[in-house]
Amino acid sequence: MAIELTFGDSAAGALQCARHLPGAAKADLGEVRPLTLALDIGRIGGAHRDIECRRAILYALLADYGGAVADMWAQNRQTVQRLAQAAADREPIRAWISLEAPDELCGLLWLCAHLLETPTPIQVLPVPAWVRKEEVLQRRRGTGELDPAEVPALLGDTLTLSAIERQEAAHRWHELAAQDDPLRALVNGRLMGVPADFYDFCLLRAMPDGPFVEAQVLGRALAGLPGVSDWWLHQRLLDMTAAGALLWVRPATGDHPYSGVLRRA
């Protein structure tokens, strides 16, 4: 039975729910383990050896979420320990990823680099980018939008990576780490290092001329950026504010970090 590795809590929750649905999913699903490292953001050098270098980045990105990041980090450590045990026991590890989500693609590269010297099988389950809901074809932003009812039908799409594929993935990880870019994004279908302001055009395009609620602008921008986290776009708005390009009309409330109102300077 494979360990089900997801690169976020939402996808892990969907898999856990699928275990309780009627049918074969429970029998075919292994232990679910989420790993949230936001590997598309910030420096990643050395993270394949020790995830501790990602801790400060996550705490900075999720500063508005209080104690949630501490729980997330504890969960990350548990997941990495479980992966080490799986590698020692040669248990298969199945990574659930969206091919349109930079963070999840980085996660798969990280996994291959992290386990390069181990014989444990690495499997990939690519979650389709498009899903039909109520007779409407919708684009999925990442595995976080996975419906538990879909899981049994997807299990047959599992792929096992060959030794060469694992080596190539690990090599690509080291290339991206060496570039030391502030961000990684999909450019013409290829994962590449890009500048920190790479997505700013979507934010600017989503802003009206007058005051706006941050959450509304984030929602409009995210609709055109599958696989990009609201955490990063929120940080970019804060950076624009610090640079004087945006001004606060009303600050956010403590319980709702995206509830603030801003306007262009």
C-alpha positions in Angstrom: 0.0 0.0 0.0 1.4 3.4 -1.0 1.8 6.4 1.2 -0.4 9.1 -0.3 1.6 12.3 -0.4 0.0 15.6 -1.1 1.5 19.1 -1.2 -1.2 20.8 0.9 -3.8 20.1 3.5 -6.9 20.5 1.2 -5.9 17.6 -1.1 -5.0 15.5 2.0 -8.5 16.2 3.4 -10.1 15.1 0.1 -8.2 11.8 0.2 -9.2 11.3 3.8 -12.8 11.9 3.0 -12.6 9.4 0.0 -11.5 6.7 2.4 -15.0 6.9 4.0 -17.0 6.8 0.8 -18.6 3.6 -0.5 -16.6 1.7 -3.0 -13.0 0.6 -3.5 -11.3 3.9 -2.6 -10.7 2.9 1.1 -9.1 -0.4 0.1 -6.9 1.2 -2.5 -5.7 4.3 -0.6 -2.8 4.2 1.7 -1.8 6.4 4.6 -2.4 10.1 3.7 0.4 12.5 4.5 0.4 16.2 3.6 3.6 18.3 3.1 3.2 22.0 2.8 6.5 23.7 1.9 5.5 26.3 -0.8 8.5 25.3 -2.8 7.6 27.6 -5.7 8.4 30.6 -3.4 11.8 31.7 -2.1 15.2 29.9 -1.8 15.1 26.1 -2.0 18.8 25.3 -1.9 19.4 22.5 0.5 15.7 21.8 1.1 16.1 18.3 -0.4 18.4 17.4 2.5 16.7 19.3 5.3 13.4 21.1 5.2 14.4 23.4 8.1 15.5 26.0 5.6 11.9 26.5 4.5 10.6 27.2 8.0 11.3 31.0 8.0 9.7 31.4 4.6 6.5 29.7 5.6 6.3 31.7 8.8 6.8 34.9 6.8 4.1 33.9 4.3 1.6 32.8 6.9 2.3 35.5 9.5 -1.4 36.5 9.4 -2.5 33.0 10.3 -1.4 32.9 13.9 -0.7 29.4 15.3 -1.8 27.6 12.1 1.8 27.7 10.7 3.2 26.1 13.8 0.8 23.2 13.4 1.6 23.0 9.8 5.4 22.9 10.4 5.0 20.1 13.0 3.0 18.2 10.4 5.7 18.7 7.8 8.3 17.2 10.2 6.1 14.2 10.8 5.6 13.7 7.1 9.3 13.9 6.3 10.0 11.4 9.1 7.3 9.1 7.7 8.9 9.3 4.2 12.3 8.3 5.7 10.6 5.3 7.3 9.0 4.4 4.0 12.3 4.7 2.1 13.9 2.4 4.7 11.1 -0.2 4.3 10.8 0.3 0.5 7.1 1.3 0.7 5.8 3.0 -2.4 5.1 6.7 -2.2 2.4 8.1 -4.4 2.5 11.9 -5.0 -0.8 13.6 -6.0 0.0 16.6 -8.2 -1.5 19.0 -10.6 0.6 19.6 -13.7 -0.5 23.2 -13.7 0.6 24.0 -10.1 4.2 25.2 -9.7 4.3 24.4 -6.0 3.2 20.8 -6.6 5.6 20.3 -9.5 8.4 21.6 -7.3 7.2 19.1 -4.6 7.6 16.2 -7.0 11.1 17.3 -8.0 11.9 17.7 -4.3 10.7 14.2 -3.6 12.9 12.7 -6.3 15.9 14.6 -5.0 15.1 13.8 -1.4 14.9 10.1 -2.1 17.4 9.8 -5.0 19.6 7.4 -3.2 16.8 5.1 -2.0 15.1 2.2 -3.9 11.6 3.0 -2.6 9.2 3.3 -5.5 8.0 6.8 -6.4 4.6 7.0 -8.0 2.8 10.0 -9.5 -0.9 10.6 -9.8 -1.5 13.6 -12.1 -4.9 15.1 -11.2 -6.7 16.4 -14.3 -6.6 20.1 -14.8 -10.2 20.2 -16.0 -13.3 18.7 -14.3 -17.0 18.5 -15.3 -19.3 19.8 -12.6 -23.0 20.0 -13.2 -22.5 19.7 -17.0 -20.0 22.6 -16.9 -16.3 22.1 -17.7 -14.3 23.9 -15.0 -10.6 24.4 -14.7 -9.1 23.1 -11.5 -6.4 25.3 -9.8 -4.7 22.5 -8.1 -5.2 19.3 -6.1 -6.6 21.4 -3.3 -9.9 21.4 -5.4 -10.0 17.6 -5.6 -13.5 16.2 -5.0 -13.4 13.0 -2.8 -15.9 11.4 -5.1 -13.4 11.6 -8.0 -10.7 9.7 -6.2 -11.6 6.1 -7.0 -11.7 6.7 -10.7 -8.3 8.5 -10.6 -6.4 5.8 -8.9 -6.0 3.9 -12.1 -4.0 6.8 -13.6 -1.0 6.1 -11.2 2.4 6.2 -12.9 5.6 4.7 -11.4 8.7 6.7 -12.2 11.7 4.9 -13.7 15.2 5.4 -12.3 16.0 7.7 -15.2 12.9 9.8 -14.7 13.8 10.1 -11.0 17.4 11.2 -11.8 16.1 13.7 -14.3 13.7 15.2 -11.8 16.4 15.4 -9.2 18.7 17.1 -11.7 16.0 19.6 -12.5 15.5 20.3 -8.8 19.2 21.1 -8.4 19.2 23.4 -11.4 16.3 25.4 -10.0 18.0 25.5 -6.6 21.2 26.8 -8.1 19.4 29.6 -9.9 18.3 30.9 -6.6 15.3 32.9 -8.0 12.7 34.4 -5.7 9.9 32.5 -7.5 9.3 29.5 -9.7 6.5 29.5 -12.3 5.2 27.6 -15.3 6.4 29.4 -18.5 5.1 27.8 -21.7 4.6 24.6 -19.8 8.1 24.5 -18.3 8.9 25.1 -14.6 11.4 28.1 -14.5 12.8 30.6 -12.0 11.2 34.0 -12.4 11.4 37.5 -10.7 9.3 38.2 -7.6 7.0 40.5 -9.6 6.2 37.9 -12.2 2.5 37.8 -11.4 2.0 41.5 -10.6 0.4 42.1 -14.0 -2.6 39.9 -12.9 -2.9 41.8 -9.7 -2.8 45.2 -11.4 -5.3 44.1 -14.1 -7.7 43.0 -11.4 -7.6 46.4 -9.5 -10.4 48.9 -10.2 -9.7 52.6 -10.4 -11.1 53.3 -6.9 -10.7 51.7 -3.5 -11.0 47.9 -3.5 -11.2 45.0 -1.0 -8.1 42.9 -1.1 -10.0 39.6 -1.1 -11.9 40.7 -4.3 -8.7 41.5 -6.2 -7.0 38.3 -5.1 -10.0 36.3 -6.3 -10.0 37.9 -9.7 -6.2 37.4 -10.1 -6.2 33.9 -8.9 -8.9 32.9 -11.4 -6.4 33.4 -14.1 -3.4 31.8 -12.3 -4.0 28.1 -11.6 -1.7 26.7 -9.0 -0.6 30.0 -7.6 -1.2 30.6 -3.9 -3.1 33.5 -2.4 -0.3 33.7 0.2 2.2 34.9 -2.4 -0.2 37.4 -4.1 -1.1 38.8 -0.7 2.6 39.3 0.0 3.0 41.1 -3.3 0.2 43.5 -2.4 2.0 44.2 0.9 5.2 44.8 -1.0 3.4 47.3 -3.3 2.1 49.0 -0.3 5.6 49.2 1.3 6.9 50.7 -2.0 4.2 53.3 -2.0 2.4 52.0 -5.1 -0.7 51.2 -3.1 -2.2 52.9 0.0 -4.3 51.5 2.8 -7.8 52.9 3.0 -8.8 50.6 5.8 -6.5 48.0 7.3 -7.5 44.3 7.6 -9.1 42.9 10.7 -7.1 40.4 12.7 -9.4 37.5 11.8 -9.6 38.3 8.1 -6.2 39.1 6.7 -7.6 39.8 3.2 -10.4 42.1 4.4 -8.4 45.4 4.1 -9.3 48.1 1.6 -6.6 49.6 -0.6 -6.3 52.0 -3.5 -3.7 52.9 -6.1 -1.4 55.7 -5.0 
